[in-house]
Amino acid sequence: MSIEITVPQNTRRGFLKGAGAAAAAALTIGFEWAATPRRAMAAAPVAGAVFAPNAFLRIGTDDSVTIIAKHVEMGQGAYTGIATVLAEELDADWSRVRVESAPADAKRYNNFLFGTMQGTGGSSAMANSWTQLREAGGKARAMLLTSAGARWGVPVAELTVEKGVVHHPASRRRATFGSLAGAAAKLPVPDAVTLKNPKDFRLIGTRVPRVDVPAKSNGTAGFTLDVELPGMLVALLKRPPLFGATVKSFDATAAGAIPGVVKVVQVPRGVAVIARSFWAAKQGRDALVVEWDDVNAEKRSSATLMEEYRQLADKPGLPARKDGDAASAIAAASRKVSASFEFPYLAHAPMEPLDAVVKLTRDSCEIWAGDQFQTMDQMNAAKTAGLEPAQVSINTLYAGGSFGRRANMGSDYIVEAVSIAKAYGADGTPIKLQWTREDDIHGGLYRPLYFHKLEAGLDAQGRLSGWRHVIVGQSIMADTAFAPVMIKDGIDGTSVEGAANLPYAIPNIDVELSTTRNGVPVLWWRVVGSSHNAFAVEAFIDEVAQAAGEDGFTFRRKLLDKHPRMKAVLELAAEKAGWSGAPLPKGRGRGIAVAEAFNTLVAQVAEVTVGADGKVTVDRVVCAVDCGIAINPDVITAQMEGGIGFGLGAALYGAITLKDGRVEQDNFNGYRVLRLNEMPKVEVHIVPSTEPPTGVGEPGVAPVGPAVANAVFAATGKRVRVLPFGGSLAG
C-alpha cells in the first residue's frame, strides 16, 4: 500500500473576506436548490413534462404535477407547505403532486426576505413564498382553463377545476391537466390573475399528508450519508482542540499504515485523512499525530468568561431601546425587583451531523449536501476551488435537521470538503467529508454565552413603572456580510430581539447591550435571540407579578391591551390549560410565558413535578399559536411539539462548557438532549386567522423554558436563573 502526504504552501485562505464582501453587496442570505439525485426527492421524472409556465411548476402528459421548492426540506415541512400553497391555486390532485429542489438560481428562487439570494432560515419559507406561489399556481390554472375553453369552443367562465381535472358541466366534458398541458404550454402567461377567496380553500387549512413521509418511511429518501458515487472516497478532518489554533506540524506515518487510507492532506482547518471507507478514515485520523500552534487560541474557561460578563453588566452598555426614564422610575418605585440570568453556549446537534460530497475538477465543482445556505456555499466553494460561482453546482438533498447550523457565512463544512478535494488533486474523484458527533459537539458555531441583568419598579398601586434590562454577550452578525444591515449604532438586532421589542405596556423602558468578543465561534441557533431573551423577560416578568401580588397570567394580560393578538394567544393557552381551575397538588406547579418570534405569537403553559431530589419532570405543555393563515395544521402542530422538545432539552440539560478553552462535552452522553421518555404531553391550539402566514419552525422554542421555570417556582418557591436547570434544584 502506498500513501501520499500533501502539505500546501498556503494554509490561510482569504475566501471568507471575498465571500463576505460579495454577500454584503447583495445584502442577503443565500441558499440554493440544485437538482437532487432521484432517491433524494419525491419528484416526478422530467420526461413527459410539457407544461412549465413558471420556475415553480411542471405538469406532465401523465398528469404528474411537479412543484419546485426553493426552500430546503430539513424536517420542518417546507416541501409540504410550498406544495400546498401552489397546488391550492392550481386545484391540483394532491395524490399527483411531487416536490423537487430548485436549482441554484438566486434570480428566480431568491428569498424575498433576504434579497437576491436563495435561502432558508428565520422561519421565512411560507412567509416569503405565500403570494409568489399562489400566483404561480393561479396563472398556470388560468392557462389550463384557456386551453380547455379553446378546445371545446366554450367560454372559460363556464369551466370548473377540481383535483387536476377541468370540467364543462353543461356538456359534461372533462380533461385532465396532462391532456391540456401541450396546448397550455403554447399560451402566453397572464400578467395577473384573481386568487382564491380563503373561504374556497380546499387544501390550505387541512391536514394533507406530508410529501416527504413516504420516502422517509420506506428508506428511499436521500441524505448526504446515502450518496454513493463510483470511486468515491471518505474523508475525516482532524481539527484543532482549541478555537483559533492552527497546524504547526503533523506525522502521518501511523495513519498511513491503516489499511484503506490513501492520502493525508493539510488544509486550512486541519489535517484530513482520505480513505476508502469511513472506518479506515476514522482509524487513520485516530492514529494521526498533529502538533498545534495555540499562540492565538482562545484559552479561557466558561466560568472566566461569565465572570467577565457579570462585570460588564455593571457598566453602561449601548442603548437598544429607551422609552422615558427607567432609572428614575425604578429609583422612585415603591417596590423594586432585580434578578440576573446566565445562559451557556449551546450546540445545534442536528440528528444528521454535517457532511458533504464534492466532485472537483480543474474547471467544475459539484456538491451534494443537505444544503441550507446555497448561494453563500456556492460562492465560498468557488473561492476555495479557484473557480467562478457559475462553475459550482449544488445538489440539495434532504437535511437531517439543522436549527441554523448548516447556514453559516463561512460555509465551514462545504469549504472543508472542497479544500480536501482540491488538496487531493482535483481530479474528479468524489470525496465525502463526514463529521462525527464528536466533531459536531466540538465544532463551534454555538449559540452564544449570555448574561442578563434586570431591574423593575412598581409604583404604590402595584403598577409596573420602570424596566431596565442589560444584555451581555457575543454578536452573531459581527464580521459577517450581514453586519451593515443587522448592526445599527453598535446594536446587533439579533442580540436584543425578544427584549428590545418588549410588548408590555411599561411607561419607562431601558434595554442596553454590551457586545463581547472572544475566540469562540458563534452562530444563530433555533429562535436566535429569543432563545435567551424570551427566557429572561418572561421569567423576570413573573417575578415582578409576584411582587405585585398577582398571578403571572393576570399580570401579563393587563399589560397587553395594545397587542391584541399576543393577548389572545395568552388567553387561549390559559383557558385550555385550566389556569383558573383547581390548584395542583404539592410538588407540582403551573407556569406561563408568551413570546413573539418571526412575527408568530406563541403562549405556553407548563405543568411540572419537582421530586424530593430536585429532579424536574415536565408533565404537560399547552401551546397556543397565532401564525396567520394555517397552511397545514398538522405541520404547525408538529413544529410546535418539536420546538417544545428542543427548547426543553436546552433549558433542562443543554450546555457547552469550556475548560482552559477546550470543549468538555463529546457526545450526547455529555451534551444532553431531551429523551423520548421525558417528552411531556403537548396540546397545540391554533388561533384562526386571515392574516398572511408566518413561520412556525422556530417560535415554539421561545416560551417553553420560562414557562417551565415559572412552573418550578410555583411548585417549589425557588427561582431558576441559571441554565440549564434540570439537576440544579436539589438541596
N, C-alpha and C positions, 0 to 999 in steps of 0.2 A: 504494500500500500504506500502511496506517496501523498504527501501533504504539502501545500504551498502556503506560505505565510506572507501577507502583504501589509506593509505599513505605509500609508500615504504620507507624502511630504507635508501637506497642509491639512491639519486636523481641526482647524477652526474656520468654518464657512460663514459667510455673511448672508445666508439665504433668508434669515428672519428679517433682517433690515429691508432687503429688497421686497419680500412679500408684504411686509407691514406697510411699506410706502405705497405699494400698488393698491393694497386694500384700503388704505386711508384715502387714496384718490377716489376710490369708488364709494367710500363711506358706507360700507356694507359688510354683512357677514356672508360667507359663501359656503354653499354645498352644491353638489351636483348629483345627477342621477344618470348613470350610463346604462347601456343595455346589459342586463344581467344574464348569467347562464340560465338555461331553461329551468333547472331544478331550483333556482333561487327565487322564482317568482311564479305566481299563478297567472300566467299570461297566455292568451290565445296566440297561435302562430301567426306570423306576419303574412304567410301565404294566404291568398284569398281576401286580404283586406283591400277593399277598393274604394272606401269612403273615409277620408281623413280630412274633415273640414277645418280642423284646427290642431294645435300642438298637443291636445289632451285626449283625443278620441280617434279610434279606428273602428270601423264596422266592416265585417267581412261578409262575403256571399253566403257563408254558413250561419249567418245571424249572430256571430260572435261580436261582442261589444268589449273592446279593449280600451281601458282607461289608463292614461299615462300619468303617474303620480310624480309630482315634483318634490315631494317630501318623503324622507326615508321612513321605512317601517321598522321600528325598533321595539315593538311590543305595545306601543301606545295606541294602536288602532288607526293610524293615519291613512293607511290604504283604504280601510273600510269607510271612513268619513269622507275622503275625497271621492270615492266611487259613488257613495250615496248621494252626494250633492249633485254631481253631474248626471247620474242616472235618473234622478228625480225629474229634472227639467227635460231630459230626453224621453222620459216614460219608457225606459228600458226594462226588459225582463231581467230581474236580478239574478236568476239562475244562469243567464248567459253572460254575465259581467265578469271580466277578468281584469287584473291590475298588473301593470309592469312599471318599472322605474324609468324615469325620464333620462334622456342623455344629458351630458354636460353641455348646457347652453344657458348661460345666465340671462341672455336677452329674452329668451322665450319662457324660461322657467324660474325667473327670479322671485324671491320672497319680497313682496311689496313692503313689508315692514322693515326689511333690511336694505333695500335699494336694488341696484342692478347686479345682484348676486343670488345664487341659489342657496338655500339654507333651511335647516330645520332647527328650531330652538325657541325658547321663550314662549312655549305653548302657543305658537303662532300659526300652525298648519291650517286649521279651519278658519281662523280669523282673516288670514290674508288670502285664502283661496275662495272664500264664500261667493262673492259676486262673480269672480272670474270663471269659476267652474259652472255656476248656474247659467251664465251667458253662453259658455261653450256648449252646454247641453241643449239650451233653448234654441240656439242658432242651428245646430245640427237637426233638431226636431223639425224646425221650420222648413229646412231644405228637403227632408224626407217627405213632409206633407205636400210640398210643392211638386215633388216628383210624382207622388201618387195622384194628385189632382190632375196633372198633365196627362198621365197615363189613362185616367178614366174620363177625362174631359168634364170634371166637376169642380165647383168652387172649393177652395181649401177650407172655407168656413163650414162646409158640410162634413168634414172629416174629423175623426177622433183617433186617439192613440192610446193603446193600453198594452203594457207588457211586451213592447217590441213589435207590435202589430198595428198597422194603420187600417182603420175601418171606414167604410162608407155605409152608414146604417141604412140609408134609403134603398140602396141596391144590393145590400148585403155582400158587397165585395170587400176583400181584405188582402193585405200584402204585408209580408214580413219586412223588417228593416233590411235584411240581406238581399231580398229580391229588388229592393228600391235603391240599394247602395250605388250601383253603377250609374244610374241616371242622376241621382242626387249629387254625385261627385262632379258632374259637369255644370252644376248650377253655381251662380255667384253666392258667396257667403253674405247674408244680410248684415247691414250695418248695425241694426238694433232689433231686438225682439222684446215682446212683453213677457215677463217672467210670471210664474205661477203665483197666485194668491196662496199664502200659507195654509188657508183652510182646505186647499185642494191637494196638499202634500199626501203622497201615498207611501213613500219610503222614509223621508225625513220625519223624525219623531217616533219611528218604530224600531223594534229590535231586530233589524235584518241581520242575518248571520255574517260574521266576520269573514272577509275574503281570504285571510291568511290561515285560518284554522285548519282546513283540510290538509294542506301541505305540512303544517307543523304537527299535525296529528299522525300522519302516515309516514313521516320521515323523509319526504321529498323536498322539504324546504331547504334552501341552500344558504348556509352561513359560511363565513370565510374558512372556518376549520374544515368544511366539507370539500373545499376546492382541491381537486387532484388534476394536475396537468402533466403531460408527458415530460419525463426528465426532471421533474420538479425536485428541488432540494429544500431543506428546512433549516432555518437559522434561529439561534438564540443569541441574545446580546448580553454581555456582562457589563453592567453599568456601575458607576462609582457608588460606594456606600454612603458618601456624603454629598449633599447637594452643592454643586459648584466645583467639585473635584474633577480632575482630568487624568488621562493615562500618562504615566511617566515612562513605564516600560512594561513589557509582558514577555512571558516564556510560554510558548505553545507546545513544547516538547511532549508533555504528558497528554495534552489534549489531542495532539496529532496521532498518538498511539491508540486512540479509541477506534475500534472498527466502525467504519461508516462515516467518519469525519473526513471531509475532503479539502477543507480550506479554513484558515483562520485569518480574519482581516481586522485591521483597526479602522474605525470610523469615528466621526466627531463625538459621538455619545458613548463610546466604549470600544470593546473588542467583541467581535461576532465570531461564533463557531458555526460553520455551514456544514451540514451533513446530509446523509441520505434518509434520515428519519428523525423524528422528534427526540426519541430516546438517545440516539447517538449524539445529537447536538446537546442534549441535556448533560450526558456524561462528559462530553468534551468540555462544556462550559464549567462543570464542577472541577475538572482537572486543570483548568486554565489558571496560570499564576500571573497576577497583574499587580504591579506596584503603582499606587495612585499618588498624584500630586494634589495635596489638600490645602495648599497655602491659602487659596482664596475660597475655601469651602465654608459653609455655614456649620458652626460647631456648638451653637448654644442649645440648651435643653428647653423643652416646653415650659417648664416652671420658671426658667430665667426669662423667657420671652413674656410670659404672662405677668411677671412682676414688673417688667419694664412697661407693659401696657397699663397696669394699675397706676403707676406713677404718672404716665401721660394723661390719664383720665382726670388728674387733679390740676392739669394745666389747661389754659384756654385752647379750644380747637377752632376749626373753621366753621362758620355758620351754614348749616344745611337748611334750616328753617328758623325764622324769628318772627313771631307774632306777639305784639305787646311787649311787656317787660316781665319775663318769667321770674327772674331773680328777685325783683321787688315783691312780686305777688307771693312767692314762696316765703320770703323773709317776713312778710306781714301776715302770713297764714295763721289761723287758729290752731291748726294741726299740720305737722309736717311728716312726710313719709319718704324714706330713702331705701335704696337697695342697689346691689351690683350683681352682675351675671357674667359667668365665664363659659365660653364655648370653645371646644377643641378643634384642631384640624380634623377634617373628615375626608375619607376616600369615597370615590363613587362606587367602586366594587361592582360593576355590572357582571351579570352571570357569565357572559362571554368576555374573557379578557381580551385586550387589544391584540389584533392580528391583521396582517395584510399580505397579499401575494403580489409580487412585482415581476413583470417580464420586461427587461430593459435591453434595448439595443442602442447603437450609436445614434439612431435617428427617431426612436419612438420609445414610449414608456406606457405599458398597460398595467392597470392596477385593479385588483379585486379586493373589496373590503366592504364591511358594513358601514359605509361612509356617510357621515353626518354633515360634513363641512367641505363639500367637494370643490368649490371654487378656490378656497384657500389651499386645500390639499393639492389641487392641480397646479397652482402657482408655485407652492413650495416644493413639490416634486420636480417640477420643471427646472427650478433654480438649482436644486441639488444635482439633477442629472445633466445640467448644462444644455437643456433643451428649451424650446418655446412652449408655453402652456398648451397651444393647439396640438402639440405632439404628444400630449399626455391624455390618455383616455382612462376613465374610471368606471369599472363595472360595480354598481352599487348592489350589494346583497342585503338580505335581512341582517339586522344587527341584534345581537342578544343583549339588549339593554345598553344604556349609555349614561343617562342622568347628567349629560353635559360633557362627559369625559372624551368622547370621540370628536367633539367640536372644539378644537383649540387652535389659536392663531399660529403656533409653530408647527402644527401637523406632526407632532413628535413621532408617532408610530409609523406614519406614512413616510416621513423623511428618513427614519431609521431604515426601513425596508428598502427604499430607493438607494440610500447610501451604501447599504450592504451589497445590493445587486451591482452597483457601479464598481465597488471595490473588488467584487468577484470577477469582473471583466466585461460587464455589459454586453454579453454575447448572446442574449436571448434566452438564457437558462431561467426558467421560472423559479423564484425563491420565495418561500413562505416564511415570514417572520412571525413567531409566536411569542406572546408574553405568558408567563406562568402567573398563577395567582400571587405568588410572592413578588414577582415583578410588578404586578398591579398595585399591591399594597405599598411597595417601596418606591413606586414610580413617580410620586409627586403630583403636581397639579391638583392640590387638595382644596376643599372648602376652607377658607382662611380661619385662623385662630382669631377670636374676638373677645374684647372685654367691654361691658356696658355698665354705665353708672347712671342711675335715675333718681330724681328728686321730684316731689309733688307737694302741693299745698292745698289744704281745704279751708274754706272760709268758715265763719261762725255758723252758717246754715248747712254746713256739710257739703257744699258745692266745690267741685274741683276748679280751683282758681289759677293754678300755675303748674307747669310741667316742664322739666328740664331733663334732657336725655343726651348723654355723651357716649359716643361710639368710637372705639379704638381698634384698628385692625388694618390688614393689608388691602390694597386695591387690586381687583382682578382685571381692571382695564388699563392700569398704568403700563406704559411701554408697549402698548398694543396699537393696532391701527384704529381701534375704537376710541382711543383716548381723546382725540379732538372733539368727538361728538358726545361721549359719555362723561367726560370730566370737565366740569364748568367751575371756574373760580376755585380750583383745587378740590372740588367735591365730586367723587365718583358716585354717580347716581345709584349704582348697584349696591354700594356700601350702606346707603341710608334708606333704600326702598323698604316700605313696611314700617318706617319710623318717621321720616320727613313728611310722608303723606298721611299722617295720623288722622283718622276720620272723626274722632271725638270732638265735640264742641267744647273746647277749652279756650278761654279768652287770652291766655298768655302761654305761649309755647316756645321753647328754645331747644333746637336739636343741633348738636355740634359733632364734628367728625375730626379725629386725629388719624391721619393715614400713616402707617408704619412701613418700613422697608426692611426686609431680611432676605436670606438666601433660599428660603423655602418656596418652591414654585407653586402658585395657586391658580385656581380656575373657577368659573361658575359651577355651581352644584345645584341639584334639583331645587327649584323655587328661589335660588340665588340669594339676594339679601334678606328676603323674608324668612329664610331658614334660621336666622338668628334674631333678626329684628322683631319678627312677629312674636317670638317667644318672650323676649324682654318686655315688649309692650304689653302683651296680654297677661303675662304673669304679674307684672307690676300693677296694671290697672285693677287686678284682683286684690292686690294688697291695699290699694287706695280705697277700693269699695269696702273692704273690711274696716278700714279706719273710719270710713263714713257711716258705718253701721248698716250697710246694705249688702244684699247678695250680689254676686257678680253679674247675673243676668239683668236684674232691675237697674243696677247702676249703669251698665253699658247702654241699655235701652234708652235711658233718659238723655244720653249724650249723642244719640244717632238720629235725631229728628231731621237733620239736614242730609242724611244719607239713607233714604227710604229703602233702597234695595239691600243695603247691608243690614238695616234694621229688620227687614223681612226675613232674611236667612237666619238671623239670630233668633227671632221669634219662632220660626218654623222648627229649628233644631231643639229649642227649649220645649216646645209643645210636644214634639214627637218623642222626646226623651222623658217626658213626665216630670219636668223640672219642678213644678209646683205641687207634685204629689207627695206621698209619704216619704219621710226621710229614710235613708239607707241604714242598715244595721251598723253596729260598732265595727270599726276596722275597714269600713267601706266609705267611699266618698265620690262625689259627683262634681265635675268641673266643666267650665265652658270657656270657649275662645272663638274669636272671629278674625278673619283676615281677608284682605284683597290682594290678589297677585295676578298680573297679566289680565286685568280687567274682569277677572272672575272672582265672585264673592263666595266664601265658604265659612260656615259656622259649624262647630262640632261640640258635642257634649260627651265627655268621657266618664265612665264609671270604673273605679278601680277598687281592688282589695289590697291592703298592705298587711302582710303577715307579721307575726311577733319578731321574726328575724329581719324585718325591714324590707323583705322582697316585695316588689310592686308587681301586681298582676292586673293587667288591663282587661276588664271583663266585657265591656261594651263601648262602642263609639257610635253615636248618632250624628249623621252628617247631613247638612242642608247646603245645596249648591245652586247658585244662580250663574249660569254660563251662557245666557242668552238663549236663542233657539236651540233646543236639544236635538242634535242631528241623529244621534243613536243613543238612547238611554242606557243600553247595555254597556256600551263603551265608556260612557260617562261614569256609570256605577263602578265599572272595573277600575277606572283610573282613580276614582276616589278611594276605593278599597286598597289599591296598590300604593297610593300616596300615603295612606294612613299607616300601612305596614312599614313602608320605607321610613317615614318620619318617626314612628315608634322605635324602630331599631336604632336610629341615630340618637334619639333622646335617652333611651334606656342604656344603650351599650356603646354607641359609636365613638371612637376616639383614636386618632393617630397621634402618638406621643413621640417626642424626640428625647434622646439621652445623649448629650455631647454631640448633637447633630445627627445621630443615627436613628432611623425609624425603629421603634421597638417591636412593632407588630409584623407578623409574617404572612398569616393566612387567616381564615375565618375563625380559627381557634383563639386568635388574639384580637382580631378586628371583628367583633361580634355583630351579626345582623339578627333581625327578628327571626325566630324559628317558627315552624308551622304550628306547633302546639301552643305558641304564645300569641297567635293572632286572635284578637278579640272578635266577638260578634259585631258586625258592622251593618248599620242600616243607612241607606242613602236615599235622600228625598230631594228631587229636582224641582226647583221653582219654575212653574210655567212662565214663559217669556216670549215676547215677539221681537226682542232686541236681536241684532246680529250676533252670531255665535262667537264666543271667546274660548280660550284654551282650557283644557282640563288635565293635561299631562302633569302639571306641577302644583297647582294651587292647593290640592288636598293635603299636601305635606305640611303647609304652614301652621294651621291651628292645632294640630294634634298634640304636639309637645307641650304647649302651655295648657291645653285643656286637661291633659293628664297631670301636669304639675299642680294645677289648681285643684284637681280631684284628690291628689295626695295630701294637700293641705287640709281639705275638708275631712279626710279620713284620719289624719294624724296631728294636725296643728303645726306641722313642720313645712316651711317654705323650701322649695327647690330652686337654688340659684347657681348651681354648678352642674354642668352637663359633662358626661352622661350621669344619670342618677339611678340606674337600675339597682345598684347594690350599696347606695350611699346613705340609706335611711336607718340602718341598724344602729342601735345604741342611742 
